[in-house]
């Protein structure tokens, strides 16, 4: 087995030795009641088999397996609700290999793996100053999603996807216990995709690289023998490079279905690169169950570079837009070079504790958080401009508190949280969770992002004094069982004030009048023997569609059936369908990494079908999936975003292999 491990490590090294690599988040958001809710095998019945059991040696003694390799998250330690999760060995959902699938299509991209992302639905902003450059952030592993392992043996997780049409993903995890209470590990993830239309540079070839992305996470955790001291630490690096095409220029003949990908891009020699580095430390000491001290420390760096080296040609008026791609040129008509760097030091000290009375429990947490950050923006350095940069440095102090009460039934809890940026921002929220109901309310007043506040470049400039953005959000979700059905009707209501958006010229504006968003939803699940049907539907009404645009109707559905072949091959076969109604979706501006309003094109109703088959034999899971299987049906080709066609029909293959010694 050691020789096999060395061989596999060598193969992974060869794969990673090429151009820069990348990552896709490893946890799959599930449909309501999906695989995360059932500890058995995929589906109900024989598909689970004994694939999740422990490895057995010649003496039939159980040694190592998924039950001896478990993980936990920092948030569970912080809230004194530490839970050890077992590894996912299910068949359900393993075909959801890209970020859109894993978010249940609640994000949209530019039609290709690794391109800029934006959420379909409104998201409540974080308090404190944020950079505003976040179109590629979801491709990295967030701090709250880093897994810390509790293993009794070396653990290796290998995941490879050949996505068709030049889309590839490689994920390699390794962790090992150095001592009974000390684990170390790392995660390497790589993602690449090729051009689907037009040219990038001087030639147009079918295998030209569009995106290269890699993510590396090294992590460790330690606890003392008496469990009083716990330490969690990780280093996280994200490196993302993308060619920026701006969209596709179409003639009337190109608009035909057969020629949809024959157009040329708006931008010919534009590209961007983003790098994230994060050092994160969490540690705590338990003086008593009711009195504990903790500390977190973060050093973060983010840089974003955008270059357009063919600016003269890109300044021509584009017929579809009725204007050049860039609204204006201020200094240099030959090229644009933009660099933005952000540095953050964050320090948090807190007290927390837990009181238990019988089967109920009460948790509390209070903290002081300090942030020191700096932003530097430069453009076209060395080209006609003696000084073309500006800097922003600030210091922020937060105070906060959190309370949680866990009812005797162990399934019901109520939480409340308050955090205040002294002199400015505020976040207040409360939440009730039970077997039948989840309901809550949050009130947030957040500063504009640093990008919304100030930006100076060769093509876009502004210096704003915006007010705090306000969000009032009330929500509720019921969990009902009617015979073989599980239904989850839900309601979200938002009231927004001082909302900031980017207009048709990609310039930020603030709407001072308040407006609302009403979203109703229904999640459903039906299981009968080896057959399953599950999905979700949302209907959304926005009172100011001229500044915030969300499709009225949004739906996902999945039908699947499980079976056993040759007494050893477990199969889960089915089809996924995603529907989105027509709307004037936002257009992407790569210079600022922002999606902005446009009124020139409406995305047609969008219906995407993807049949799949997932397999498992022993420890190996595989899948085959056809993306956009209904391409050309009724003569329709869909756009993922304005001027960006969705991925064409393609066949994907993936393999997932777990090793435990």
TORLUM-57086 format. One line per 2 residues: number of its first residue (from 1); their letters; for each residue x, y, z of C-alpha. Coordinates in nm, 2 decimals. Layout:
BEGIN
NUM> A> X/Y/Z; ...
//
This chain:
BEGIN
1> XX> 0.00/0.00/0.00; 0.29/0.24/0.07
3> XX> 0.43/0.18/-0.28; 0.08/0.25/-0.42
5> XX> 0.07/0.58/-0.22; 0.41/0.69/-0.35
7> XX> 0.30/0.61/-0.70; -0.02/0.81/-0.66
9> XX> 0.17/1.11/-0.51; 0.41/1.10/-0.80
11> XX> 0.12/1.11/-1.05; -0.04/1.40/-0.87
13> XX> 0.29/1.58/-0.88; 0.31/1.54/-1.25
15> XX> -0.04/1.67/-1.30; 0.04/1.98/-1.08
17> XX> 0.37/2.05/-1.24; 0.20/2.22/-1.54
19> XX> 0.07/2.58/-1.55; -0.09/2.72/-1.24
21> XX> -0.36/2.51/-1.08; -0.69/2.58/-0.89
23> XX> -0.98/2.46/-0.67; -1.35/2.41/-0.64
25> XX> -1.50/2.41/-0.30; -1.51/2.05/-0.17
27> XX> -1.85/2.06/0.01; -2.16/2.01/-0.20
29> XX> -2.47/2.22/-0.12; -2.75/1.97/-0.14
31> XX> -3.12/1.99/-0.24; -3.34/2.00/0.07
33> XX> -3.31/1.66/0.23; -3.02/1.55/0.01
35> XX> -2.73/1.33/0.10; -2.63/1.54/0.40
37> XX> -2.95/1.44/0.59; -2.91/1.06/0.56
39> XX> -2.62/0.88/0.73; -2.66/0.57/0.52
41> XX> -2.57/0.50/0.16; -2.68/0.70/-0.14
43> XX> -3.05/0.68/-0.17; -3.23/0.44/0.06
45> XX> -3.15/0.08/0.04; -2.87/-0.13/-0.11
47> XX> -2.67/0.15/-0.27; -2.51/0.23/0.07
49> XX> -2.38/-0.13/0.09; -2.08/-0.16/0.32
51> XX> -1.87/0.08/0.12; -1.86/0.31/0.41
53> XX> -1.73/0.05/0.65; -1.38/0.00/0.78
55> XX> -1.10/-0.18/0.60; -1.07/-0.54/0.72
57> XX> -0.74/-0.72/0.75; -0.67/-1.10/0.72
59> XX> -0.78/-1.16/1.08; -1.11/-0.98/1.01
61> XX> -1.02/-0.71/1.26; -1.16/-0.36/1.17
63> XX> -0.87/-0.12/1.12; -0.91/0.21/0.93
65> XX> -1.18/0.36/0.73; -1.43/0.65/0.71
67> XX> -1.53/0.60/1.08; -1.17/0.64/1.19
69> XX> -1.11/0.95/0.99; -1.33/1.24/1.09
71> XX> -1.32/1.62/1.07; -1.46/1.93/1.24
73> XX> -1.50/2.30/1.17; -1.37/2.60/1.36
75> XX> -1.72/2.74/1.41; -1.83/2.43/1.60
77> XX> -1.53/2.46/1.84; -1.60/2.84/1.88
79> XX> -1.96/2.78/1.98; -1.88/2.49/2.21
81> XX> -2.08/2.25/1.99; -1.79/2.06/1.85
83> XX> -1.91/1.78/1.62; -1.70/1.52/1.44
85> XX> -1.83/1.47/1.09; -1.77/1.14/0.90
87> XX> -1.65/1.15/0.55; -1.90/1.15/0.27
89> XX> -1.90/0.81/0.10; -2.24/0.86/-0.07
91> XX> -2.31/0.83/-0.44; -2.57/1.11/-0.44
93> XX> -2.43/1.44/-0.57; -2.08/1.33/-0.67
95> XX> -2.16/1.44/-1.03; -2.20/1.80/-0.92
97> XX> -1.84/1.88/-1.00; -1.84/2.25/-1.08
99> XX> -1.92/2.55/-0.86; -2.26/2.63/-1.02
101> XX> -2.38/2.27/-0.96; -2.26/2.28/-0.60
103> XX> -2.44/2.60/-0.53; -2.76/2.45/-0.68
105> XX> -2.72/2.71/-0.97; -2.77/3.00/-0.73
107> XX> -2.46/3.16/-0.88; -2.41/3.24/-1.25
109> XX> -2.08/3.27/-1.44; -1.96/3.36/-1.79
111> XX> -2.04/3.02/-1.94; -1.72/2.84/-1.86
113> XX> -1.54/2.68/-1.56; -1.35/2.93/-1.35
115> XX> -1.49/3.25/-1.49; -1.63/3.54/-1.28
117> XX> -1.92/3.45/-1.06; -2.21/3.65/-0.92
119> XX> -2.50/3.54/-0.70; -2.84/3.51/-0.86
121> XX> -3.02/3.63/-0.54; -2.95/3.93/-0.32
123> XX> -2.69/3.86/-0.04; -2.67/4.06/0.28
125> XX> -2.33/4.25/0.30; -2.07/4.21/0.57
127> XX> -2.01/4.49/0.81; -1.67/4.67/0.80
129> XX> -1.48/4.78/0.49; -1.45/4.51/0.23
131> XX> -1.25/4.53/-0.09; -1.54/4.47/-0.33
133> XX> -1.32/4.24/-0.55; -1.49/3.91/-0.50
135> XX> -1.58/3.76/-0.84; -1.32/3.48/-0.80
137> XX> -1.34/3.44/-0.42; -1.59/3.15/-0.43
139> XX> -1.33/2.93/-0.61; -1.12/2.94/-0.29
141> XX> -1.18/2.76/0.04; -1.32/3.01/0.30
143> XX> -1.18/3.01/0.65; -1.51/2.88/0.79
145> XX> -1.50/2.58/0.55; -1.14/2.46/0.62
147> XX> -1.16/2.10/0.76; -0.95/2.00/1.06
149> XX> -0.91/1.63/1.09; -0.91/1.38/1.37
151> XX> -0.75/1.07/1.22; -0.60/0.74/1.34
153> XX> -0.42/0.68/1.02; -0.29/0.86/0.71
155> XX> -0.58/0.97/0.49; -0.57/1.04/0.12
157> XX> -0.85/1.18/-0.10; -0.81/1.20/-0.47
159> XX> -1.06/1.36/-0.70; -1.02/1.40/-1.08
161> XX> -1.27/1.54/-1.33; -1.23/1.56/-1.71
163> XX> -1.51/1.79/-1.78; -1.51/1.79/-2.16
165> XX> -1.42/2.08/-2.39; -1.11/2.15/-2.20
167> XX> -1.25/2.17/-1.84; -1.04/1.99/-1.58
169> XX> -1.04/1.96/-1.20; -0.79/1.79/-0.97
171> XX> -0.83/1.77/-0.60; -0.57/1.60/-0.37
173> XX> -0.62/1.59/0.01; -0.37/1.43/0.26
175> XX> -0.38/1.43/0.64; -0.20/1.24/0.91
177> XX> -0.19/1.22/1.29; 0.16/1.31/1.41
179> XX> 0.05/1.23/1.77; -0.29/1.12/1.92
181> XX> -0.40/1.48/1.96; -0.20/1.65/1.68
183> XX> -0.30/1.63/1.31; -0.15/1.79/1.00
185> XX> -0.25/1.79/0.64; -0.28/1.98/0.32
187> XX> -0.52/2.02/0.03; -0.42/2.10/-0.33
189> XX> -0.68/2.18/-0.59; -0.63/2.26/-0.96
191> XX> -0.88/2.38/-1.22; -0.83/2.48/-1.59
193> XX> -1.06/2.55/-1.88; -1.02/2.64/-2.25
195> XX> -1.16/2.90/-2.47; -1.51/2.82/-2.62
197> XX> -1.53/3.11/-2.87; -1.33/3.37/-3.04
199> XX> -0.96/3.45/-3.00; -0.74/3.56/-2.72
201> XX> -0.42/3.72/-2.85; -0.33/3.67/-3.21
203> XX> -0.48/3.33/-3.30; -0.79/3.14/-3.23
205> XX> -0.74/2.77/-3.14; -0.98/2.52/-2.99
207> XX> -0.74/2.43/-2.70; -0.63/2.78/-2.60
209> XX> -0.63/2.82/-2.22; -0.89/3.06/-2.07
211> XX> -0.86/3.00/-1.70; -0.59/2.86/-1.47
213> XX> -0.66/2.84/-1.10; -0.50/2.67/-0.80
215> XX> -0.56/2.66/-0.43; -0.33/2.53/-0.16
217> XX> -0.43/2.49/0.20; -0.20/2.36/0.48
219> XX> -0.37/2.30/0.81; -0.30/2.16/1.16
221> XX> -0.48/2.12/1.49; -0.37/2.03/1.84
223> XX> -0.54/1.97/2.17; -0.38/1.92/2.51
225> XX> -0.42/1.59/2.70; -0.66/1.75/2.95
227> XX> -0.86/1.91/2.65; -0.82/2.25/2.81
229> XX> -0.61/2.40/2.52; -0.70/2.37/2.15
231> XX> -0.51/2.52/1.86; -0.62/2.54/1.49
233> XX> -0.40/2.69/1.22; -0.40/2.71/0.84
235> XX> -0.23/2.88/0.55; -0.45/2.94/0.24
237> XX> -0.32/3.05/-0.10; -0.54/3.11/-0.40
239> XX> -0.40/3.20/-0.74; -0.63/3.27/-1.03
241> XX> -0.55/3.37/-1.39; -0.82/3.44/-1.65
243> XX> -0.84/3.57/-2.00; -1.10/3.84/-2.02
245> XX> -1.30/3.84/-2.35; -1.57/4.09/-2.25
247> XX> -1.84/3.90/-2.44; -1.90/3.78/-2.79
249> XX> -1.96/4.00/-3.09; -2.23/3.85/-3.32
251> XX> -2.35/3.93/-3.66; -2.70/3.83/-3.78
253> XX> -2.56/3.51/-3.94; -2.36/3.43/-3.63
255> XX> -2.68/3.45/-3.41; -2.80/3.13/-3.58
257> XX> -2.78/2.82/-3.36; -2.51/2.65/-3.57
259> XX> -2.28/2.95/-3.56; -2.34/3.07/-3.21
261> XX> -1.98/3.02/-3.11; -1.82/3.17/-3.42
263> XX> -1.83/3.53/-3.31; -1.52/3.73/-3.20
265> XX> -1.47/3.87/-2.85; -1.52/4.23/-2.74
267> XX> -1.17/4.23/-2.59; -0.87/4.08/-2.78
269> XX> -0.57/4.10/-2.54; -0.71/4.15/-2.19
271> XX> -0.64/3.93/-1.89; -0.65/3.94/-1.51
273> XX> -0.48/3.77/-1.22; -0.58/3.75/-0.86
275> XX> -0.38/3.62/-0.57; -0.50/3.56/-0.21
277> XX> -0.28/3.47/0.09; -0.42/3.41/0.44
279> XX> -0.26/3.30/0.76; -0.52/3.21/1.02
281> XX> -0.48/3.11/1.39; -0.75/3.01/1.64
283> XX> -0.68/2.89/1.99; -0.87/2.87/2.32
285> XX> -0.81/2.78/2.68; -1.08/2.63/2.90
287> XX> -1.05/2.77/3.25; -1.39/2.62/3.33
289> XX> -1.69/2.51/3.12; -1.86/2.84/3.19
291> XX> -1.55/3.05/3.14; -1.32/3.01/2.84
293> XX> -1.09/3.25/2.66; -1.02/3.24/2.29
295> XX> -0.81/3.44/2.03; -0.81/3.45/1.65
297> XX> -0.55/3.61/1.43; -0.55/3.68/1.06
299> XX> -0.29/3.81/0.81; -0.45/3.85/0.47
301> XX> -0.33/3.97/0.14; -0.52/4.02/-0.19
303> XX> -0.39/4.15/-0.52; -0.58/4.20/-0.84
305> XX> -0.41/4.29/-1.17; -0.59/4.37/-1.50
307> XX> -0.42/4.43/-1.83; -0.56/4.53/-2.16
309> XX> -0.27/4.56/-2.41; -0.49/4.62/-2.72
311> XX> -0.68/4.92/-2.59; -0.69/5.11/-2.93
313> XX> -0.89/4.83/-3.10; -1.11/4.78/-2.80
315> XX> -1.21/5.15/-2.80; -1.40/5.10/-3.12
317> XX> -1.78/5.13/-3.09; -1.94/4.79/-3.05
319> XX> -2.28/4.76/-3.23; -2.44/4.55/-2.96
321> XX> -2.35/4.80/-2.69; -2.40/5.11/-2.89
323> XX> -2.07/5.24/-2.74; -1.71/5.12/-2.68
325> XX> -1.66/4.85/-2.42; -1.50/5.11/-2.19
327> XX> -1.71/5.42/-2.13; -1.41/5.66/-2.14
329> XX> -1.03/5.69/-2.17; -0.86/5.95/-1.94
331> XX> -0.49/5.92/-2.01; -0.35/5.64/-2.23
333> XX> -0.52/5.53/-2.55; -0.28/5.24/-2.61
335> XX> -0.31/5.02/-2.30; -0.46/4.99/-1.95
337> XX> -0.27/4.83/-1.66; -0.44/4.82/-1.33
339> XX> -0.31/4.68/-0.99; -0.50/4.68/-0.66
341> XX> -0.34/4.55/-0.34; -0.51/4.49/-0.01
343> XX> -0.35/4.40/0.32; -0.54/4.31/0.64
345> XX> -0.43/4.24/1.00; -0.73/4.12/1.22
347> XX> -0.71/4.04/1.58; -1.00/3.91/1.80
349> XX> -1.01/3.84/2.17; -1.31/3.69/2.34
351> XX> -1.47/3.52/2.63; -1.72/3.23/2.60
353> XX> -1.88/2.96/2.80; -2.15/2.70/2.84
355> XX> -2.40/2.63/3.12; -2.60/2.31/3.12
357> XX> -2.92/2.24/3.31; -3.03/1.89/3.26
359> XX> -3.07/1.83/2.89; -3.08/2.20/2.79
361> XX> -2.77/2.42/2.75; -2.69/2.79/2.73
363> XX> -2.39/2.93/2.54; -2.25/3.28/2.54
365> XX> -1.97/3.46/2.36; -1.84/3.82/2.38
367> XX> -1.55/3.97/2.19; -1.35/4.26/2.08
369> XX> -1.23/4.26/1.72; -0.97/4.49/1.57
371> XX> -0.89/4.54/1.20; -0.60/4.73/1.04
373> XX> -0.61/4.74/0.66; -0.45/4.92/0.37
375> XX> -0.53/4.94/0.00; -0.31/5.06/-0.27
377> XX> -0.43/5.13/-0.63; -0.20/5.19/-0.93
379> XX> -0.26/5.22/-1.30; -0.04/5.26/-1.61
381> XX> 0.28/5.30/-1.40; 0.57/5.43/-1.61
383> XX> 0.35/5.53/-1.90; 0.33/5.91/-1.92
385> XX> 0.22/5.94/-1.56; 0.47/6.04/-1.28
387> XX> 0.23/5.93/-1.00; -0.08/5.73/-1.07
389> XX> -0.16/5.57/-0.74; -0.35/5.63/-0.42
391> XX> -0.35/5.46/-0.08; -0.62/5.41/0.19
393> XX> -0.53/5.30/0.54; -0.78/5.26/0.83
395> XX> -0.83/5.12/1.17; -1.16/4.96/1.29
397> XX> -1.28/4.84/1.63; -1.57/4.60/1.67
399> XX> -1.75/4.48/1.98; -1.99/4.19/1.97
401> XX> -2.19/3.93/2.16; -2.36/3.60/2.09
403> XX> -2.61/3.40/2.29; -2.75/3.05/2.22
405> XX> -3.00/2.84/2.40; -3.04/2.47/2.32
407> XX> -3.37/2.31/2.42; -3.40/1.97/2.60
409> XX> -3.52/1.80/2.28; -3.16/1.86/2.13
411> XX> -3.33/1.96/1.80; -3.44/2.31/1.89
413> XX> -3.22/2.61/1.95; -3.25/2.99/1.96
415> XX> -2.96/3.22/1.89; -2.90/3.60/1.89
417> XX> -2.60/3.80/1.78; -2.49/4.16/1.78
419> XX> -2.18/4.32/1.64; -2.10/4.69/1.62
421> XX> -1.83/4.87/1.44; -1.77/5.15/1.68
423> XX> -1.91/5.47/1.53; -2.04/5.32/1.21
425> XX> -2.16/4.97/1.11; -2.41/4.74/1.29
427> XX> -2.53/4.38/1.25; -2.81/4.24/1.46
429> XX> -2.97/3.90/1.41; -3.18/3.63/1.58
431> XX> -3.27/3.28/1.47; -3.49/2.99/1.59
433> XX> -3.44/2.64/1.46; -3.65/2.34/1.54
435> XX> -3.77/2.01/1.38; -4.06/2.19/1.20
437> XX> -3.96/2.55/1.17; -3.66/2.77/1.10
439> XX> -3.72/3.15/1.13; -3.52/3.46/1.19
441> XX> -3.46/3.83/1.14; -3.14/4.03/1.07
443> XX> -3.07/4.40/1.05; -2.75/4.52/0.89
445> XX> -2.61/4.86/0.83; -2.29/4.82/0.63
447> XX> -2.02/5.06/0.49; -1.97/5.08/0.11
449> XX> -1.69/4.86/-0.02; -1.36/5.03/-0.08
451> XX> -1.42/4.99/-0.46; -1.76/5.15/-0.44
453> XX> -1.61/5.44/-0.25; -1.31/5.52/-0.46
455> XX> -1.15/5.40/-0.78; -0.91/5.57/-1.02
457> XX> -0.80/5.41/-1.35; -0.73/5.48/-1.71
459> XX> -1.10/5.41/-1.80; -1.31/5.45/-1.49
461> XX> -1.29/5.70/-1.21; -1.50/5.81/-0.91
463> XX> -1.47/5.94/-0.56; -1.79/5.89/-0.36
465> XX> -1.92/5.96/-0.01; -2.20/5.70/0.01
467> XX> -2.42/5.64/0.31; -2.44/5.32/0.50
469> XX> -2.63/5.04/0.32; -2.93/4.91/0.51
471> XX> -3.07/4.56/0.49; -3.37/4.43/0.69
473> XX> -3.43/4.06/0.63; -3.71/3.84/0.78
475> XX> -3.74/3.48/0.68; -3.91/3.15/0.76
477> XX> -3.89/2.79/0.65; -4.13/2.50/0.74
479> XX> -4.03/2.14/0.74; -4.33/1.92/0.66
481> XX> -4.38/1.55/0.60; -4.69/1.44/0.40
483> XX> -4.69/1.07/0.34; -4.38/1.00/0.13
485> XX> -4.32/1.37/0.06; -4.10/1.61/0.25
487> XX> -4.19/1.97/0.18; -4.01/2.29/0.28
489> XX> -4.21/2.60/0.20; -4.02/2.92/0.27
491> XX> -4.04/3.30/0.26; -3.78/3.57/0.25
493> XX> -3.85/3.95/0.27; -3.59/4.21/0.23
495> XX> -3.62/4.59/0.28; -3.32/4.77/0.13
497> XX> -3.21/5.13/0.19; -2.93/5.33/0.04
499> XX> -2.87/5.04/-0.20; -2.55/5.07/-0.41
501> XX> -2.54/4.93/-0.77; -2.33/4.98/-1.08
503> XX> -2.51/5.15/-1.37; -2.50/5.10/-1.74
505> XX> -2.16/5.27/-1.76; -2.02/5.04/-1.48
507> XX> -2.01/5.34/-1.24; -2.14/5.29/-0.88
509> XX> -2.46/5.48/-0.78; -2.66/5.49/-0.46
511> XX> -3.04/5.46/-0.45; -3.16/5.66/-0.15
513> XX> -3.52/5.55/-0.17; -3.60/5.22/0.01
515> XX> -3.74/4.92/-0.19; -3.82/4.56/-0.12
517> XX> -3.76/4.20/-0.24; -4.01/3.92/-0.17
519> XX> -3.90/3.57/-0.24; -4.12/3.26/-0.19
521> XX> -3.97/2.91/-0.22; -4.06/2.55/-0.20
523> XX> -3.82/2.26/-0.15; -3.95/1.91/-0.21
525> XX> -3.83/1.55/-0.17; -4.00/1.22/-0.25
527> XX> -3.85/0.88/-0.20; -4.00/0.54/-0.27
529> XX> -3.78/0.24/-0.26; -3.49/0.30/-0.50
531> XX> -3.66/0.60/-0.67; -3.60/0.96/-0.56
533> XX> -3.74/1.30/-0.68; -3.61/1.62/-0.52
535> XX> -3.57/1.99/-0.60; -3.64/2.35/-0.52
537> XX> -3.83/2.64/-0.67; -3.82/3.02/-0.60
539> XX> -4.05/3.30/-0.72; -3.91/3.65/-0.66
541> XX> -4.07/4.00/-0.68; -3.84/4.31/-0.68
543> XX> -4.01/4.65/-0.64; -3.72/4.83/-0.82
545> XX> -3.63/4.61/-1.12; -3.46/4.91/-1.29
547> XX> -3.17/4.88/-1.04; -3.18/4.52/-0.91
549> XX> -3.26/4.23/-1.14; -3.35/3.88/-1.04
551> XX> -3.53/3.62/-1.25; -3.89/3.58/-1.15
553> XX> -3.89/3.20/-1.16; -3.60/2.98/-1.06
555> XX> -3.61/2.60/-1.02; -3.39/2.29/-0.99
557> XX> -3.51/1.93/-1.00; -3.34/1.59/-0.99
559> XX> -3.48/1.24/-1.06; -3.27/0.94/-0.98
561> XX> -3.29/0.57/-0.95; -3.05/0.33/-0.77
563> XX> -2.96/-0.03/-0.86; -2.70/-0.29/-0.79
565> XX> -2.51/-0.47/-1.08; -2.30/-0.78/-1.06
567> XX> -2.35/-0.78/-0.68; -2.06/-0.53/-0.64
569> XX> -2.13/-0.23/-0.87; -2.36/0.03/-0.71
571> XX> -2.52/0.26/-0.96; -2.73/0.58/-0.91
573> XX> -2.86/0.71/-1.25; -3.08/1.01/-1.31
575> XX> -3.12/1.35/-1.47; -3.10/1.71/-1.34
577> XX> -3.29/2.00/-1.48; -3.24/2.37/-1.41
579> XX> -3.49/2.64/-1.52; -3.46/3.02/-1.50
581> XX> -3.70/3.27/-1.65; -3.59/3.55/-1.88
583> XX> -3.45/3.88/-1.74; -3.20/4.15/-1.82
585> XX> -2.91/4.01/-1.64; -2.61/4.22/-1.54
587> XX> -2.30/4.25/-1.77; -1.95/4.19/-1.65
589> XX> -1.68/4.46/-1.64; -1.34/4.29/-1.58
591> XX> -1.15/4.61/-1.50; -1.34/4.64/-1.17
593> XX> -1.45/4.28/-1.14; -1.81/4.40/-1.11
595> XX> -2.14/4.30/-1.28; -2.34/4.61/-1.38
597> XX> -2.67/4.70/-1.53; -2.73/4.67/-1.91
599> XX> -3.05/4.73/-2.12; -2.94/4.60/-2.45
601> XX> -3.01/4.23/-2.42; -3.25/4.00/-2.24
603> XX> -3.14/3.65/-2.14; -3.40/3.41/-2.28
605> XX> -3.58/3.15/-2.06; -3.31/2.90/-1.97
607> XX> -3.37/2.52/-1.95; -3.07/2.30/-1.89
609> XX> -3.09/1.92/-1.87; -2.80/1.70/-1.75
611> XX> -2.83/1.32/-1.74; -2.58/1.14/-1.51
613> XX> -2.48/0.80/-1.38; -2.28/0.76/-1.06
615> XX> -2.10/0.44/-0.98; -1.92/0.29/-0.68
617> XX> -1.71/-0.03/-0.64; -1.53/-0.07/-0.31
619> XX> -1.36/0.26/-0.23; -1.38/0.41/-0.58
621> XX> -1.66/0.63/-0.69; -1.70/0.74/-1.05
623> XX> -1.95/0.94/-1.25; -2.04/1.02/-1.61
625> XX> -2.25/1.33/-1.69; -2.37/1.51/-2.00
627> XX> -2.39/1.89/-1.96; -2.65/2.08/-2.16
629> XX> -2.79/1.76/-2.32; -3.08/1.95/-2.47
631> XX> -2.86/2.19/-2.67; -3.02/2.29/-3.00
633> XX> -3.36/2.16/-2.88; -3.62/2.38/-3.05
635> XX> -3.34/2.57/-3.21; -3.23/2.73/-2.88
637> XX> -2.88/2.82/-2.75; -2.88/2.98/-2.41
639> XX> -2.66/3.25/-2.27; -2.51/3.22/-1.92
641> XX> -2.46/3.60/-1.89; -2.51/3.88/-2.14
643> XX> -2.29/3.81/-2.45; -2.16/3.49/-2.30
645> XX> -2.31/3.17/-2.43; -2.35/2.88/-2.19
647> XX> -2.13/2.58/-2.21; -2.21/2.36/-2.51
649> XX> -2.31/2.00/-2.48; -2.02/1.81/-2.33
651> XX> -1.95/1.48/-2.16; -1.78/1.48/-1.83
653> XX> -1.61/1.19/-1.64; -1.49/1.19/-1.28
655> XX> -1.33/0.96/-1.03; -1.31/0.99/-0.65
657> XX> -1.08/0.76/-0.45; -1.03/0.74/-0.07
659> XX> -0.73/0.57/0.09; -0.70/0.52/0.47
661> X> -0.35/0.37/0.53
//
